Amino acid sequence: IAAIPDEIKRTVYIQHASQQLKMPERLIERAVNAQRNKLNAEKQKELEREQRQTHIPTYSPEGEKATSSPSSPTISQDNIEKAGLETYVAQMIIRYGERIMCTIEDEDGQDMPLSVAEYISLSLKDDAIQLQTPACRSILEEAIENAHTPNFRAEQYFNNHPNEQIRELAFKLGTDAVELSKLYDIPTFSTPIDKGTGQGNDTDLRLDEIVPSLIASYKLNVIQQELQTIIEQMKSSEVKADKDKYRQLLLQFTQKKKLSTELAKQCGDRVVLK
């Protein structure tokens, strides 16, 4: 799984492995990320050896980051939950934002098609959460505005966006230039992507399974960070001296802890607050 270059397909294979092995997805995800970090470290060592042989100066951390493959970003264990998940959400919007994921009932009881972008927006709003970076927020907002425009394709739209930052992000997170090896098309490695088709094309992705799982993981991470912030605030001597402020924070902590537990169940893992 760690060798698969596409983040979305890795997510599907992690989910499939979780079901087959009856293990929490997050445990498998951690193992995959650890293996990816190991593979990337080996590649970096090989690059440094080649540089020494040709007398080329080693890259600075900034340079290394800039030259990393856009479709396979190197994500450290400390940052995987912070930067990684939001990047995956943005990638999902860019690649599949306009696609109809499911239907919901409107006020008149009629079925209304819901695009991937609209689902993400509604799900985040349900828990008063928003994407952290301005570029990702803009991508989500514009995908929603255009979701039902005839012939709208999110990836094409953002690849030609007038905002340079959004345009560059779309190029980095868009469809991979290199296809997944045929190794993963054999029956042994069949996944929810392959159901009913026997193929691993993007059009066969089970977006109704992948998107909710991804958004639940993202929301869980945001809520856990907020819980940690509240804990740090409650340790403050000033807050401890202010009973009203302390009670207010305690109430916030209780509410968010309950939400994090519910989200953790959706993610197939137990909340462990350090």
N, C-alpha and C positions, 0 to 999 in steps of 0.2 A: 504493500500500500504506500509506503514511504517513497517509492520510486515513481509513483504516478505524478506527473507534473501539474495536473489540473486540480485546483483546490476543491471545486464542486464535486468532481468525480471521486476525489479522495474521501469527501464527506459521505458519499453514497456507500463506498466500500467499507468505511468505518461502521456505518449503521448496519450493513449486512453482516459484518463480522460480529458486531455486538449481539445481533439476533441469533446467529449460529452458535456462538460461544456462551450465550447467556451471561454476558458481562456488561457493566456500565460503559456507555460510549466514551465517557470522558477518560476512563482508564486506557482504552485502546488508543484514543486520540493522543494522550500523553506519550504512550509508547511510540506511536508513529512520529510525533514531533521530535522525540529524543533521537530516533533513528535518522530523521531528516537532518537534524543538527549534526549528527555524527558524519553523515554522508557529505554535508556541506563543508565540515571541518577538514575531511580528507581531501576534498577538491581544492580547498584553500591551501593546504599543505603542498599539494602537487603543483599548484600555481606558484607558490613561493619557491619551490625547488627549481622550477623552470626559470623563474626570474633571477635566481642566484646564478644559474648556469649561463644566462645571457646578460648578466650584470644590469638587469632592470631593477630600479628601486621598488620596494614593496609598496603596495597600496596603503593609504591611510584608511581608517575605519570609514570615513566619509566616502572615499573613492570606492571602497569595496561595496558599500551600500548602493552607490550609484550604478555600479556595473553588474549588479545581481540580475538574474533573469526575471523579467516582469511577471511571467506566468508562474514562477516558482520562488516567491520571496523568501529569504532566509529570516525566520522569525525565532528569536531566542525564547527560551522557556519563560523568562520574566515578562516578555512583551506579547506572547502568543494570545493571551486573553484580552489585552488592551487594544493594540493596534490591529491584530489579526482578524478578529471577528468583524469589526467594522469594515475592514477591507473586503471581507467575504460578502458582507451585506451589499456593499457598493457594487461588487462584481456581479452579484445576482441581479441587481437592478439594471445594470448596463447590458448584461447578456439576455435577460429574460423579462425585463420590466413590463413589456407590453403584453406578454402572454397571459391568457385567461387561465387562472389557477383553480377557481372554484366559483360557485354561485352562492349568493345570500338573498334572503327575502327582504324586499323593501317595505316601506310603510303600508303599502297596499297588498302585501302578501305575495307579490310577484317575484319570480326569480330574477336576480340581477347579476350579470357576470362581474367577477372581481379579478382584476389583473394582479400580477405579482407585486407591482409597485404599490397598488392600492391596499393589498393585504398587509404588506409591511408597514405602511403608514398607519392603518387602523389598529394593528396589533401593538405598535409602539404607543399610540395615543391612549389605548386602553389602560396603560400603566404609567401614563404621564412621562414617557421617556422619549428622547429625541437623539438623533445621531449627533456625535460630538464634534465632527469637523464641518466647517462651512461648505466645503466642496461636496461632501457626501450628502449634506442636507439639501443643497441645491439640486443635486442629481435626483434625489427622491422626489422633491417638489415638482421638478419639470417633467419627470417620468409620469407622475400622476396627472398633471395638466394635459399631457398629450396621449395618455394611455389609450383612449378610445378614438383618437384621430385616425381616419382611414390611412392605411399603408404606413403607419408610424412604426419604425423599428428603433428601439432604444439605442442599440449599439451604433447604428449608422448616425443617429441624431447626435449622440455625444462625441463621436469621432470627428464631427464637423462643428462642434460647439465653438462659439466666438470667444469663450473664456479659455485662455491657454491652459490654466491649471486643470480644468475639467476635461479638456481635450486630451491632455497628456495622461490623465488618470484613466480615461476611457481606452486609450491605446494600450496601457499597461495591463488593464484588467479585462480586455476584450477577448474574443475567441483565440485560443492558442493556434499558432502557426503550425506546430507539430502535433500530429494526431497521436492518440494513445496507441501503444503497441497492440497488435492483433492478439497478443498473448492474453489480454484481458477480455477477449470476445469468446473464448472457449467456454463451454457449459460449466466447467469447474468454478469459474469466477463470475457466474451470472449474478446480477444484482437487480434491485428494483428498476433500474434503468432498462433492463432487458425484458421485463415481463411483457408477454404478448407479442414481442417482435423478434427476439433473439439478436437484437442489435444494440449498440451502445451510442447511438446518435443523440445529439442534444434534444431533438424533437421528441425523444422517448423518455426524457427525464420525468421522474415522478415529482413534479414541483409541489404537489399538495402534501408530500411527505418531507421533502428536503427543506423547503422554505420555513414551515412552522418550527422545525427542529433548530434551524439556524437562528431564527429570531428569538426563540426561547433561550438559547445559549447566550445570545447577545444581551438580552434583557437580564438574565441571571447574573452575568458579569457586571453589568452596570449597577444593579441593586447591591451586589456584594461589595463593590467599591464604595457605594454610599453608606453601607453598614459600617465599613471600616472607618470612614470619615466621622460618622456619628460616635463611634467608640472612642476615637481620639479626642473629639470635642468633650465627651463626658468625663474624660480623664483630667481635663483642665481644672485647675483650682478655682478659677473664676466662675466656671459653670457650676461646680459643686457648691459654691457659695450662693448661687442664684437658684433657689428651689423651683421657681416657675420655669426657668430655662431648662433645668435638669429634667423636670417632668415632661416638658415638651419634647425634648430629645428622646427620652425614654419611650414616649408614645410613638414617635417616628420610627424608632428602632423596632418596636414590637410589630408595627404595621409592615415595615419592609422585611422583617425577618419572616413573617408569615408568607409574604409574596415570594420571597426567595425560596422558601421550602416548596411552594407550589410549582415554581418554575423548575426547581431541581428535579422534581418528580417527572416533569415533562422531558427533561434531559436524561433521565435514567440514572441519576446520581444523587448522592446525599450531600447536603451542604455541610462543608467543614470550614468553619470560620476561625481563622488563625488570630 
